[in-house]
Amino acid sequence: MKYQISKVTVLGAGVMGSGIAAHIAGIGIPVCLLDMVPKSLTEDEKAKGLTLESTEIRNKFAKIGKERVTNLKNKSAFHKGVGNLIQIGNFEDNMDMISDSDWVIEVIVEQLEPKKNIMKEISKYIKEGSIISSNTSGVSINKIVEDMPLEFRQHFMGTHFFNPPRYMKLFELIPSKDTLQELVDFMEEFATKRLGKGVVSANDTPNFIGNRIGAYAFSNAIQMMYKYSYSIPKVDILLGTIVKRPKSAIFKTIDMVGLDIYYNVADNVINNIEDEKEKLEFKVPEVALNLISKGYIGDKAKQGFYKTVKTETGKKKLVWNDEKQDYVELVNVKVDAIEAALQEKDPLKAIINGESEESKFVWEVTKNVLLYSARKVSEITDDYKLIDKAMFWGYNWELGPFQLWDSIGVEESIERMKKEGETIPQWVLDRINEGKNKFYSGNDIEAHYVKLTSPKNKIIKENKDAALIDIGDDVLCLQFKSKGNTITDDVMDIMYEAVEETEKNYKGLVIGNESKNFSAGANLALINKLALEENWKGLDNLVDKFQKSNMMLKYCKKPVVVAPYGMTLGGGAEISMHAHKVTPSVETYMGLVEIGVGLIPGGGGTKELLLRAIENLNKPTSVEMVNVVKKVWNNIATAKVSGSAYEAFDNGFIRKSDRIVMNKDYIIDEAKKTVLDMADNGFTPLQKNSIYVIGTKGRAAIQYDINFMKNGKFISDYDAYLADKVAYVLTGGDVPDGTMMSEEQILQLEKEVFVNLCKEEKTLKRIEHMLKTGKALRN
């Protein structure tokens, strides 16, 4: 059977169900969101004359769910249009909405009998070939459908999103014993490519993969905390970034997840396994049970293991003290063993192999997780690598258990474990006996998409901040390697060489990398240094070089495609806007933020945003031009940053013709395909055109808005001064309305204003503040 998903029904509009609905609607698929009918009315509802038969009441829970996720402040949805694709209803009146759905997702209470019952209801309405799944985090997939007909079971599986669905990459796919393999294959590809998820296939065991290992790691760490008599903050330091786990480590992570959720996940294992020793390993410690009994269940209750309170001097962080049965002020804990390890070449090995008591604690916790994970292979999944992926995607571990085992040395650590009387799973010993002293080899890093670190790729040119990489099929890739992927002098040198090399020897150029963010923008430290030295010629040359680099990209004779993702700010956004196309990750936060450091975009960003805004206008009137330019001015003057690639469309940073990529892993792959498509279909280099500017008359209209904002105390005097400089460039300077200017003339205005602003004391203070704190100063 050929599967497709054009419409989805989500049953259950709670936090998880509505989040899943928003994620699916966010990729353009219509969703029906259904929930229960309320059994009673509130006093306010009675006062309004509503009854239990009123549609507003009957759809109340679904309506609340939809409103929650379509409120952009909650960041559940990619863009404001998501709500238009979510239709609401209830389980009693609207189950017929299922009848034309290609995928029905059950997201109701985590109890077996209600899930079994709703499957019987679903079966009355589904069309032939529909996919049915449960989003359960631990209820047995096979038991949910044990009473259903074979054809139903063949199209049923577990599809476990992690919360929040928009941001958490892990997607556990749990087939039933009867699920058709062709359906499993389809859902794996759909979840990967369309939903942007990292898919792991799990066996139908309690809590599947991520939560099985994760809950064990939590309980084990807390039990070890009691054994060593350590404090909560000390454990979080010892089990954080030093051991390749997130900074939130144990207790801050549990606060984010919710202590109640942690309890339920651990309890589900205890209630569904036979091994008494393993049950004890999952036992939720008293400190957590105590906090849960008080309602202190984490971030959603504004207190858990940690708590933040407001004081007269600002916010104060507190931590739970079990002895005092109260919160105490959180003080910085310094661990000498950590400090010493960080000075070593390999801090992880240093802390694991150290002689201090803290090192022994870290080793014991690590050893327990490694051995438990190894014991669970074949039970929870057929491939140990999927355990690593689950912990990386679902718990934000930098290294999964087996990756970490490789890092500390498999053979050495096994010898240590044996001396300590531990039993090593036989399959691990068999690998060692076969000469496999690592869980991963070079071949294991190959992926189904372009990966810059692949040994198949060849470095053509390189300096300390950038590299040119041949990624195959006559496509070249420019990779940034500077700190924060900032646009340094060395990066610009490679940009020049990239265009020359591409035009001579390649079909096209991709600009992309695999760091945390695409680019933090210009090299602010260098700009600050040149300004403090009053090296205005050097500054002028630096800006001029970046402008010319971007113009070379724009007018390259071969297609240039940029693959932005994450923070794509300032210069990073300017590079993206000068490409012929972009293939942005859906989570692309793009903006021209120079105003925050007392500057304006100097690499052509002001000019390019103006060009994009007016390129499709057909003989606009003066008034229309003013309104369009005002929108561009507002984006720059308020340092607007998109909350997603969809918002980048709305802000003019990305064109509607650019294709959003849901899975960040595939953005360079998609960029390469776009280059080849453009090259093979007769790419035509761009030709320069003149730009219509609105001059001094148009700038007066913008200055009216600036004065209004300044007089209303919405912006500072210096913000107003900077906003006027942005308007000066966008309107073409001191010229009359209707003047036609070249790109170079606008760029000259950008450069002059940029360099002159570097001479301003308040700009220098903004730059200094940003370099010191990472935050903008509004002076």
Secondary structure, 3 states (H helix, E strand, C coil): CCCCCCCEEEECCCHHHHHHHHHHHHCCCCEEEEECCCCCCCHHHHHCCCCCCCHHHHCHHHHHHHHHHHCHHHCCCCCHHHHHHEEEEECCCCHHHHHHCCEEEECCCCCHHHHHHHHHHHHCCCCCCCEEEECCCCCCHHHHCCCCCHHHHHCEEEEEECCCCCCCCEEEEEECCCCCHHHHHHHHHHHHHCCCCEEEECCCCCCCCHHHHHHHHHHHHHHHHHHHCCCHHHHHHHCCHHHCCCCCCCHHHHHHHCHHHHHHHHHHHHHHCCCHHHHHHCCCCHHHHHHHHHCCCEHHHCECCEEEEEECCEEEEEEEECCCCEEEECCCCCCHHHHHHHCCCCHHHHHHCCCCHHHHHHHHHHHHHHHHHHHHECCCECCHHHHHHHHHHHHCCCCCHHHHHHHHCHHHHHHHHHHCCCCCCHHHHHHHHCCCCCCCCHHHHCCCCCCCCCCCCEEEEECCCEEEEECCCCEEEEEECCHHHCECHHHHHHHHHHHHHHHHHCCEEEECCCCCCCECCECHHHHHHHHHCCCHHHHHHHHHHHHHHHHHHHCCCCCEEECCCEEEECHHHHHHHCCCEECCECCEEEECCHHHHCCCCCCCHHHHHHHHHHCCCCCCCHHHHHHHHHHHHHHHHCCCECCCHHHHHHCCCCCCCCCCECCHHHHHHHHHHHHHHHHHCCCCCCCCCCEEECHHHHHHHHHHHHHHHHHCCCCCHHHHHHHHHHHHHHCCCCCCCCEEECHHHHHHHHHHHHHHHCCCHHHHHHHHHHHHHCCCCCC
